[in-house]
Amino acid sequence: MLQAHIFKAYMKRLFVLPAVALALSLAACGGNENKSTSTATEENKTEEVSTATETVPGIENVELSNTLSIEGNDQMKFNKELFRVKAGEPVELTLKNVGTLPKESMGHNLVILNPGVDIATFGGEATSAADSEYIPKTSLSSIAAHTKLLGPGEEDKISFTLEKGVYTFICSFPGHFGMMQGKIVAE
């Protein structure tokens, strides 16, 4: 029995250590990027945005409207997850918190992130921004628009304009962004 346990531990090391070494070596290789590579990457991102606009699943079934209404609830869900708007024109969005739990434990906001923003990184930064309603001041350039943090029965209406592209929206209250997110396609 003891020999089987020792054998398992040995085999685990035999396979885990090379995998860790490979991961570290791959991570270390990305530091020598030059400006021409960076420019090419930016051009590719522009192409990806226009292609993504055409390939968002279900977008063909969503009505084009620049007047949006969405609700957040106590189950950490938005009632809508996909919107389609006309790019370059004002959008009016109304968020309502239809839940009953207190704002301190189940507040909701809606943050529209610019294309390409890493949701997990932004969500992590938002967690430590309680003093600014979970809108991290260090990440304002990542945000296209946002509502206030709402308690039960409250609503907020905002106006903004989006360029052509696909925008992810989230609730940035701690722990909510994993479940409370969706997309706005501006075309």
C-alpha positions, -999 to +999 in steps of 0.1 A: +000+000+000+028+024+009+047+015-022+017+023-044+014+057-027+051+065-033+048+053-069+018+077-075+037+106-060+068+098-082+046+096-114+029+128-105+062+146-103+074+130-134+046+145-154+039+178-136+074+192-134+080+191-172+046+206-178+054+235-154+088+240-170+072+242-205+046+267-193+072+289-178+094+288-209+065+297-231+055+326-209+090+340-209+092+340-248+067+369-254+088+399-243+105+409-276+076+424-295+084+453-319+063+481-332+055+465-366+041+434-348+020+457-326+006+476-356-003+444-373-020+432-342-041+464-340-051+460-377-062+424-369-083+435-340-101+460-362-109+431-386-120+409-357-144+435-345-162+437-378-162+399-383-174+394-347-204+417-354-215+394-381-210+362-361-226+368-327-250+338-322-286+349-323-280+385-333-302+380-364-332+374-341-326+406-321-345+438-331-324+468-339-332+495-313-313+523-296-337+524-267-327+495-243-343+483-211-328+457-188-334+443-153-311+428-127-325+405-100-316+387-068-306+355-087-277+375-102-292+375-137-300+401-163-333+395-180-317+402-215-282+393-227-281+405-263-289+439-278-285+453-313-280+491-318-272+515-346-235+526-343-227+563-342-262+572-329-272+580-292-284+549-272-306+552-242-304+524-217-325+520-186-314+495-159-338+485-131-329+464-100-361+443-096-346+424-066-355+429-029-321+422-012-302+452+001-278+471-021-249+462+002-253+425-006-271+424-040-265+458-057-265+459-095-250+482-121-243+478-158-209+485-172-203+484-210-167+474-217-148+485-248-140+457-272-110+436-262-112+443-225-105+412-204-136+407-183-119+387-155-092+413-151-117+442-150-139+423-126-110+417-103-101+454-103-138+464-097-139+443-066-116+467-048-134+498-059-163+499-034-158+536-028-167+543-065-196+519-068-173+492-082-162+513-111-123+511-109-108+546-116-077+529-129-098+512-157-119+541-169-104+538-204-118+503-205-154+515-201-177+528-229-205+537-204-219+526-170-249+531-147-250+538-110-250+510-085-287+503-077-305+489-047-339+472-048-365+490-068-341+516-081-334+524-118-309+545-137-311+558-173-279+566-193-272+578-228-241+570-248-229+564-284-210+533-296-188+529-326-193+497-347-183+466-328-192+441-302-193+453-266-196+431-235-217+444-206-214+432-170-225+439-135-193+448-117-206+442-081-182+417-065-189+382-077-216+391-102-197+395-135-194+358-140-231+354-144-244+389-151-231+397-186-242+400-221-233+417-255-243+448-273-237+447-311-233+481-327-237+479-364 
